[in-house]
């Protein structure tokens, strides 16, 4: 863009020459008398003089080294024809010299002394110390100080050339116009335009029609704007577009601004930028060339491959470190994973991000959603750490299972090519499903075998039953609860009314489920049971207490239908009126129904 200064340099010289005071020349032959003596043309030299007639009017013909002047403007030519009306026709090696700063050469000249209008034709060259203008015809008004051509011209400064069909220069306003098929050629750039305006005082170029600038393998298109050469600042403000000629980059905006001193570019209004790896859409896009960063204002969307990051607020993108920061209702779309948060910091190089405030992590393939206050994640959500009392929901057997903890962590099992996921919940873990609830202090879920393992005082509730043990494992099959394993110090309590309690105790217990109900229970080692017997009218008639090594309990409609005892069972039946119900509670009995989650709200 700086190369356009060659235009300004030449035009500044014209401006200075026009503003110098007139120097009084020695008077010699006067062509004709004029009312204003400053408009008189004087003949300073000629080898020969002869008279003649032209169109019935007398003329004078000067031949050989003809020299004339009018005020501070000097004329030279091989021959000249004058009349009594202060007009000059000059031929051969014509030269106009104004204040010794600007020289105009041509094959012929017609000059009206009274109106001070000059018309030059044939190999016209206007030259000063900085540039030269070449054209076939040139018009110059000494009064208004306006020069123009309309048959095509070339302006050249060293290695830079400007072509245009029409050109205008207004000395008083220090402005020049180049119009129709304007082309600028330079080793550093090329330009095609409809109309250019140049202000020689401010060194500013104005684009006043469709304009294409090619430089360093890039193209800028605009239909309006300006370039301030002194401050290296440009604005392109109508249909502005930028693209690399190899197709690797494209940008557009209602306005494109460039600050060369700050090495910063701006796309403003419906801003769009695209390169070989990413697409950025925003209200405003700012690019800082020094630190290779993008900043946006307003709603923002960045697409990188299949991943789309959107926000209602500003964003920054560090190209070198491949790190982006988004603010205000941020959404990462990377099907089948989706992330929403108040703000997100994401590093593409590390495939790692952090989300803050109202975070939602979704995986539609696994029908899993996590809501939390803060999260760390990789770009495919294969691993994440959710903080701030996260709540996870997943669909199991057509129903939704909710799980909360102080922290939730997920990752892929080793080896690294494994597709089996592990989810870990730590501190105050709570589970809620319409037919299953649980609490514990820590939990692990392994996708490989579809097992939830609950540790540290786990408790599980299903319908009217409560399960206790040192460790509880819940196994899924086809997204349904298949088995519950109670390992070490297993204790099951069942109560319809919270007054009388059926109890099963043993070392380990396996409960099998079918069609969303418990079907069978196996007790292994040190088995004990307390079972309240009902009559045909569902009234309590007594209680059985049995001790044996192993037991098998069958269920129907969430009720015990029969119990089988193995390995030398011993039992005792006590009628209801004789039973001491408190004494019938087995060692380790804990009925903690008040801790049972009854809704999703109880998990937070």
C-alpha positions in Angstrom: 0.0 0.0 0.0 2.9 2.4 0.7 3.9 2.4 -2.9 0.9 4.6 -3.7 3.0 7.4 -2.3 4.6 7.9 -5.7 1.3 9.4 -6.9 1.3 11.8 -3.9 4.9 12.8 -4.5 4.4 14.0 -8.0 1.1 15.8 -7.2 2.7 17.6 -4.3 5.3 19.0 -6.7 2.5 20.3 -8.9 0.8 21.9 -5.9 4.0 23.7 -4.8 4.7 25.0 -8.3 1.2 26.5 -8.6 1.5 28.3 -5.3 4.7 30.1 -5.9 4.6 33.8 -6.6 5.0 35.0 -10.2 8.4 36.3 -11.2 8.5 39.3 -13.5 10.1 38.3 -16.9 11.8 40.8 -19.2 9.3 42.1 -21.6 9.9 41.6 -25.3 7.5 41.1 -28.2 3.8 41.1 -27.1 1.5 38.8 -29.1 -1.7 40.8 -28.3 -2.9 43.4 -25.9 -5.1 42.1 -23.1 -7.1 44.0 -20.5 -5.3 42.1 -17.8 -1.5 42.6 -18.4 -0.7 39.4 -16.3 -2.3 37.4 -19.1 0.0 38.8 -21.9 2.1 36.3 -23.8 5.6 37.5 -24.7 7.9 36.2 -27.4 11.4 35.9 -26.0 13.1 34.3 -28.9 12.7 33.0 -32.5 15.1 32.4 -35.4 12.6 33.5 -38.0 9.3 35.3 -38.2 6.9 35.4 -41.1 3.3 36.5 -41.5 0.4 34.8 -43.0 -3.3 34.3 -43.0 -5.4 31.5 -41.4 -9.1 31.3 -41.9 -9.1 34.9 -43.1 -7.3 36.2 -40.1 -3.7 37.5 -39.8 -1.2 35.3 -38.0 2.5 35.3 -37.1 4.6 32.3 -37.6 7.8 31.9 -35.5 10.2 29.2 -36.5 13.4 27.9 -34.8 14.1 27.9 -31.1 10.9 29.6 -30.2 10.7 30.9 -26.6 7.6 32.4 -25.0 6.4 33.2 -21.5 3.3 34.3 -19.6 3.9 35.2 -16.0 5.9 32.5 -14.5 5.0 29.9 -17.2 7.6 29.5 -20.0 7.0 27.8 -23.4 9.5 26.3 -25.8 8.9 24.7 -29.2 10.3 24.3 -32.8 7.6 26.6 -34.3 4.6 28.6 -33.1 1.7 30.3 -34.6 0.1 33.3 -32.9 -2.8 35.5 -33.6 -4.1 38.8 -32.4 -6.3 37.2 -29.8 -3.5 36.1 -27.4 -3.5 32.5 -28.6 -0.6 30.2 -29.4 -0.2 27.0 -31.4 3.1 25.4 -30.8 4.6 22.4 -32.7 7.6 20.2 -32.4 9.4 19.5 -29.1 6.9 21.6 -27.1 7.9 22.3 -23.5 5.9 24.0 -20.8 8.0 24.9 -17.7 6.1 26.1 -14.6 8.2 27.7 -11.9 11.2 25.4 -12.8 9.5 22.5 -11.0 7.1 20.9 -13.5 7.9 20.3 -17.1 5.3 19.3 -19.7 6.4 17.9 -23.1 4.3 17.3 -26.2 4.3 17.3 -30.0 1.8 20.1 -30.1 0.1 22.7 -28.0 -2.9 25.1 -28.3 -2.9 27.7 -25.6 -5.5 30.4 -25.0 -3.7 33.3 -23.3 -6.8 35.1 -22.3 -8.5 32.1 -20.7 -5.2 30.5 -19.8 -6.3 27.1 -21.1 -3.7 24.7 -22.5 -4.4 21.7 -24.7 -1.4 19.4 -25.4 -1.4 16.5 -27.8 0.9 13.9 -29.1 3.4 12.1 -26.8 2.5 14.3 -23.8 4.8 13.9 -20.8 4.3 15.7 -17.6 7.4 15.3 -15.4 8.8 16.4 -12.1 11.5 15.1 -9.8 9.5 12.2 -8.5 7.3 11.0 -11.4 6.2 11.3 -15.0 2.8 11.3 -16.6 2.4 10.0 -20.2 -0.7 10.6 -22.3 -1.8 11.6 -25.8 -3.9 14.6 -24.8 -3.7 16.8 -21.7 -5.8 19.8 -20.6 -4.6 22.3 -18.1 -6.4 25.4 -16.8 -4.0 27.9 -15.4 -6.8 29.8 -13.6 -8.5 26.9 -11.7 -5.2 25.0 -11.6 -6.9 21.9 -12.8 -5.2 19.4 -15.1 -7.0 16.5 -16.8 -6.8 13.8 -19.5 -9.5 11.6 -20.8 -7.9 9.4 -23.5 -5.8 7.3 -21.2 -2.6 8.0 -19.4 0.3 6.4 -17.5 1.8 7.8 -14.4 5.2 6.3 -13.6 7.5 6.6 -10.6 10.6 4.4 -10.6 9.2 0.8 -10.8 5.6 1.8 -10.1 3.1 2.6 -13.0 -0.5 3.9 -12.8 -2.8 3.5 -15.8 -6.2 5.2 -16.1 -8.6 6.4 -18.9 -9.2 9.7 -17.1 -7.2 11.8 -14.7 -7.9 15.0 -12.9 -5.7 17.1 -10.6 -7.1 20.0 -8.5 -4.1 22.0 -7.3 -6.1 24.3 -5.0 -7.7 21.4 -3.2 -4.5 19.3 -3.4 -6.6 16.4 -4.8 -6.2 14.1 -7.8 -8.7 11.8 -9.3 -8.0 8.8 -11.5 -11.0 7.3 -13.1 -12.1 4.4 -15.4 -10.0 1.3 -15.6 -7.4 2.4 -13.1 -4.5 0.0 -12.9 -1.4 0.3 -10.7 1.6 -2.0 -11.2 4.4 -2.3 -8.8 6.9 -5.1 -7.8 5.2 -5.2 -4.4 1.6 -5.0 -5.4 -1.0 -4.4 -8.1 -4.3 -2.4 -8.0 -7.3 -2.3 -10.2 -10.0 0.4 -9.5 -12.9 2.3 -10.9 -11.9 5.6 -9.3 -9.1 6.8 -7.0 -8.8 10.1 -5.2 -5.6 11.3 -3.7 -5.1 14.1 -1.2 -1.5 15.4 -1.6 -1.6 17.3 1.7 -2.7 14.4 3.9 -1.0 11.7 1.8 -4.4 9.9 1.7 -5.7 7.7 -1.1 -9.5 7.3 -1.4 -11.2 4.3 -3.1 -14.4 5.6 -4.7 -15.6 2.6 -6.6 -14.9 -1.1 -7.1 -11.2 -1.7 -6.2 -9.0 -4.8 -6.2 -5.5 -4.7 -4.5 -3.2 -7.7 -5.0 -0.1 -7.9 -2.7 2.0 -10.8 -1.2 -0.3 -13.4 -2.7 -3.4 -11.7 -1.2 -6.3 -9.7 -2.7 -8.4 -7.0 -1.1 -11.7 -5.9 -2.7 -13.7 -2.8 -1.7 -16.0 -0.3 -3.2 -15.3 2.5 -0.8 -12.6 3.4 1.7 -9.2 5.2 2.1 -5.6 4.6 2.9 -3.6 7.1 5.0 0.0 6.6 3.9 1.5 8.8 6.6 0.0 6.8 9.4 -0.1 3.5 7.4 -3.9 3.2 8.2 -6.6 2.0 5.9 -10.4 1.5 5.9 -12.4 -0.5 3.4 -16.0 0.1 4.1 -18.3 -1.2 1.4 -18.5 -4.9 0.3 -15.0 -5.3 1.7 -13.4 -8.7 1.2 -9.9 -10.2 1.6 -8.7 -13.5 0.2 -5.4 -15.3 -0.4 -4.8 -16.2 -4.1 -4.1 -19.8 -3.1 -7.6 -20.0 -1.6 -6.2 -20.7 2.0 -7.7 -17.6 3.6 -10.8 -15.5 3.1 -12.3 -12.6 5.1 -15.2 -10.2 4.8 -17.0 -7.6 6.8 -19.1 -4.5 6.5 -15.8 -2.7 7.1 -12.2 -3.8 7.1 -9.7 -1.7 8.9 -5.9 -2.0 8.9 -3.5 -0.3 11.3 0.0 -0.8 10.0 1.7 0.8 13.0 -0.1 -1.4 15.4 0.1 -4.3 12.9 -3.6 -4.9 13.6 -6.5 -5.7 11.2 -10.3 -5.4 12.0 -13.3 -7.0 10.4 -16.4 -5.1 11.6 -20.1 -6.0 11.1 -21.0 -9.5 10.0 -17.3 -10.4 10.2 -16.2 -13.6 8.6 -12.8 -15.2 8.4 -11.8 -18.6 7.1 -8.4 -20.3 6.6 -7.4 -23.9 5.9 -8.2 -25.1 9.5 -10.8 -22.8 11.0 -13.8 -20.5 10.3 -14.5 -17.5 12.5 -17.8 -15.6 12.5 -18.6 -12.7 14.8 -19.8 -9.1 15.0 -16.1 -7.9 15.1 -12.9 -9.8 14.4 -9.6 -8.3 15.4 -6.3 -9.8 14.2 -3.0 -8.8 15.8 -0.1 -9.7 13.6 2.6 -9.1 16.3 1.4 -11.8 18.6 -0.7 -13.8 16.0 -4.0 -13.6 18.0 -7.6 -13.1 17.0 -10.1 -11.3 19.2 -13.9 -11.1 18.6 -16.7 -8.9 19.9 -20.4 -9.8 20.1 -21.7 -13.3 19.2 -18.9 -15.5 18.0 -18.6 -18.9 16.2 -15.4 -20.7 15.5 -15.5 -23.9 13.5 -12.4 -26.2 13.4 -13.0 -29.4 11.5 -16.2 -31.1 12.9 -16.0 -29.0 16.1 -18.0 -25.8 16.4 -17.5 -23.4 19.4 -20.2 -20.7 19.8 -20.7 -17.9 22.3 -22.9 -14.8 22.9 -19.9 -12.8 24.0 -16.3 -12.0 23.1 -13.5 -14.6 22.4 -9.8 -14.7 21.9 -7.7 -17.2 19.8 -4.0 -17.6 20.1 -2.8 -19.1 16.8 0.7 -20.0 18.1 -0.5 -21.8 21.2 -3.8 -22.8 19.6 -5.7 -21.7 22.6 -9.1 -20.0 22.7 -11.1 -18.3 25.4 -14.9 -17.8 25.0 -17.3 -15.9 27.2 -21.1 -15.7 27.7 -23.2 -18.7 27.1 -20.5 -20.8 25.3 -21.4 -23.9 23.4 -19.0 -26.5 22.0 -20.6 -28.7 19.3 -18.6 -31.8 18.4 -21.2 -34.5 17.7 -22.0 -36.7 19.5 -20.5 -34.5 22.3 -21.8 -31.1 23.3 -20.6 -28.7 26.0 -22.3 -25.6 27.4 -20.9 -23.1 30.0 -20.6 -19.4 30.9 -17.0 -19.4 29.7 -14.6 -21.9 28.2 -10.8 -22.0 27.7 -9.8 -24.5 25.1 -6.4 -25.6 23.8 -6.6 -27.4 20.5 -2.9 -28.5 20.6 -3.4 -30.2 24.0 -7.0 -31.3 23.1 -7.9 -30.0 26.5 -10.4 -27.4 27.8 -11.8 -25.9 31.0 -15.4 -24.8 31.4 -16.7 -22.4 34.1 -20.2 -21.6 35.3 -23.4 -23.5 34.5 -21.5 -26.2 32.8 -23.4 -29.0 30.8 -21.5 -31.9 29.3 -23.5 -34.1 26.9 -22.8 -37.3 25.1 -25.7 -38.3 22.9 -24.2 -41.7 22.0 -24.1 -42.7 25.6 -27.2 -40.8 26.5 -25.2 -39.1 29.3 -25.5 -35.5 30.6 -23.4 -33.8 33.4 -24.4 -30.5 35.0 -21.8 -28.9 37.2 -20.1 -25.5 38.1 -16.7 -26.3 36.6 -15.2 -29.0 34.4 -12.0 -30.0 32.7 -12.3 -32.1 29.5 -10.6 -33.4 26.4 -12.1 -32.5 23.0 -14.1 -35.7 22.6 -15.2 -35.9 26.3 -13.4 -39.2 26.5 -12.0 -37.8 29.8 -13.4 -35.1 32.1 -13.3 -33.9 35.6 -16.5 -32.3 36.9 -16.4 -30.1 40.0 -18.8 -28.2 42.2 -21.4 -30.9 43.0 -21.9 -32.3 39.5 -25.1 -34.1 38.5 -24.9 -36.8 35.9 -27.9 -38.3 34.2 -28.0 -41.3 31.9 -30.8 -43.4 30.4 -31.1 -46.9 31.7 -33.9 -49.3 30.7 -36.0 -46.4 29.4 -35.6 -44.6 32.7 -33.2 -41.9 33.8 -30.5 -42.6 36.4 -29.2 -39.5 38.2 -25.9 -39.5 40.0 -24.2 -36.7 42.0 -21.0 -36.3 44.0 -18.6 -33.6 45.0 -16.5 -34.5 42.0 -16.9 -36.8 39.0 -14.1 -38.0 36.9 -14.1 -40.0 33.7 -11.4 -41.5 31.5 -10.6 -44.5 29.2 -9.2 -47.6 30.7 -5.6 -48.6 29.9 -4.4 -49.5 27.4 -4.7 -46.2 25.6 -6.5 -47.7 22.6 -9.3 -49.0 24.9 -12.8 -47.8 24.3 -14.0 -48.7 27.8 -14.8 -45.8 30.0 -14.3 -45.4 33.7 -16.4 -42.9 35.8 -15.4 -42.1 39.4 -17.5 -40.2 41.9 -15.9 -39.0 45.1 -17.4 -37.8 48.4 -21.1 -37.8 49.2 -22.2 -39.8 46.2 -26.0 -40.1 45.7 -28.0 -42.0 43.1 -31.6 -41.6 42.1 -33.7 -43.7 39.7 -37.4 -44.3 39.9 -36.9 -47.8 41.1 -33.4 -47.5 42.6 -31.7 -45.1 45.0 -28.2 -45.2 46.6 -25.7 -43.3 48.7 -22.0 -43.9 49.4 -18.8 -42.0 49.8 -17.2 -43.1 46.5 -18.2 -44.8 43.4 -16.6 -46.3 40.2 -18.4 -47.2 37.0 -16.6 -49.4 34.4 -18.1 -49.5 31.0 -16.3 -52.7 30.1 -18.5 -54.8 32.4 -21.3 -52.2 33.0 -20.8 -52.3 36.8 -21.3 -49.5 39.3 -19.2 -50.2 42.4 -20.1 -48.3 45.6 -17.6 -47.9 48.5 -17.5 -46.6 52.0 -20.8 -47.1 53.8 -22.9 -47.8 50.7 -26.7 -48.0 51.0 -29.0 -49.0 48.1 -32.8 -48.9 48.1 -35.2 -50.6 45.7 -38.9 -50.4 46.3 -39.4 -51.5 49.9 -35.9 -53.0 50.4 -32.7 -51.5 51.7 -29.3 -53.0 50.9 -26.2 -52.6 53.1 -22.7 -54.0 52.8 -19.0 -52.9 52.8 -19.1 -52.8 48.9 -22.1 -52.8 46.6 -21.8 -53.6 42.9 -24.7 -52.9 40.5 -24.4 -54.7 37.2 -26.3 -53.5 34.1 -27.3 -55.6 31.1 -28.8 -54.0 28.0 -29.1 -50.7 29.9 -31.2 -52.5 32.6 -30.3 -53.5 36.2 -29.3 -57.1 36.0 -27.7 -57.9 39.4 -26.8 -56.3 42.7 -23.8 -57.7 44.5 -23.4 -57.1 48.3 -19.9 -57.9 49.3 -18.8 -58.3 52.9 -21.3 -57.8 55.8 -24.3 -57.9 53.5 -27.6 -56.8 55.1 -31.0 -56.5 53.4 -34.0 -55.0 55.1 -37.5 -55.1 53.7 -40.5 -53.4 55.2 -43.9 -52.5 53.8 -44.9 -50.3 56.7 -41.7 -49.2 58.5 -42.8 -51.1 61.6 -42.0 -54.7 60.9 -38.8 -55.6 59.1 -37.9 -58.6 57.1 -34.1 -59.1 57.3 -31.5 -61.1 55.5 -27.9 -61.1 56.5 -24.8 -62.9 55.2 -21.2 -62.5 54.1 -22.1 -61.8 50.5 -25.5 -61.5 48.7 -26.4 -61.5 45.0 -29.7 -60.1 44.0 -31.0 -60.8 40.5 -33.5 -58.5 38.6 -35.8 -59.1 35.7 -38.2 -56.7 34.1 -37.2 -53.9 36.5 -38.0 -56.0 39.6 -36.0 -58.1 42.0 -36.6 -61.8 41.2 -34.1 -63.8 43.3 -31.6 -63.3 46.1 -28.7 -65.7 47.0 -27.1 -65.4 50.4 -23.6 -66.9 50.8 -21.9 -67.6 54.1 -23.2 -67.0 57.7 -26.7 -66.5 56.5 -29.4 -65.2 58.9 -33.0 -64.2 58.2 -36.0 -62.7 59.9 -39.2 -63.2 57.9 -42.7 -62.1 58.9 -45.3 -64.6 57.8 -48.7 -63.4 56.4 -51.9 -65.3 56.2 -54.2 -65.5 53.2 -55.7 -62.1 54.2 -52.2 -60.4 54.2 -52.3 -60.2 58.0 -49.2 -60.9 60.2 -49.4 -64.2 62.0 -45.8 -64.6 63.2 -42.1 -64.3 62.5 -39.5 -66.9 61.4 -35.9 -66.5 62.4 -33.5 -68.8 60.6 -29.7 -69.4 60.6 -27.9 -71.3 57.9 -24.9 -71.1 55.6 -26.7 -70.2 52.4 -30.2 -69.1 51.4 -32.2 -68.6 48.3 -35.1 -66.1 48.2 -37.6 -65.8 45.4 -39.7 -62.7 44.8 -42.8 -61.8 42.9 -44.5 -58.4 42.7 -41.7 -57.1 45.0 -42.6 -59.6 47.7 -40.9 -62.7 49.0 -42.7 -65.7 47.6 -40.5 -68.4 49.2 -37.2 -68.9 51.0 -34.9 -71.9 50.7 -32.3 -72.7 53.3 -29.2 -74.8 52.7 -26.6 -76.6 54.9 -28.2 -77.5 58.2 -30.6 -74.6 58.7 -32.0 -74.0 62.2 -35.1 -71.9 62.7 -37.7 -70.7 65.2 -41.3 -69.5 64.6 -42.7 -67.0 67.1 -46.4 -65.9 67.0 -46.9 -62.1 66.7 -48.3 -61.7 70.2 -45.2 -63.4 71.7 -42.6 -61.7 69.5 -40.1 -59.1 70.8 -39.7 -57.2 67.6 -36.8 -55.1 68.8 -35.0 -58.2 69.9 -35.6 -59.8 66.5 -33.4 -57.1 64.8 -30.2 -58.8 63.7 -26.8 -57.4 64.7 -25.8 -54.5 62.4 -29.5 -53.5 61.8 -29.7 -49.9 60.4 -33.0 -48.7 58.9 -31.9 -45.2 57.5 -34.9 -44.5 55.3 -34.5 -40.7 56.1 -31.3 -40.7 54.0 -33.0 -42.2 51.0 -33.1 -39.7 48.0 -36.8 -39.3 47.0 -36.2 -36.9 44.0 -33.5 -35.4 41.8 -33.5 -32.4 44.1 -32.2 -34.5 47.0 -29.0 -35.2 45.0 -27.7 -31.6 45.0 
